[in-house]
């Protein structure tokens, strides 16, 4: 999850606006509800293409 936050340059939001406790899917949800639509689409595309084949808990 930290790598995802770094890739999309969300460190500041992660410190101030996101509650990153809980499961991986809870963290992904928290990230997605915090960012704008364009960024949300980029993150979802990344998760589907890069993470989903490796980690079923992300979906």
Secondary structure as GFF3:
##gff-version 3
##sequence-region A 1 59
A	DSSP	alpha_helix	2	7	.	.	.	ID=ss1
A	DSSP	alpha_helix	11	16	.	.	.	ID=ss2
A	DSSP	alpha_helix	24	34	.	.	.	ID=ss3
A	DSSP	alpha_helix	37	46	.	.	.	ID=ss4
A	DSSP	pi_helix	47	51	.	.	.	ID=ss5
A	DSSP	three_ten_helix	56	58	.	.	.	ID=ss6
###
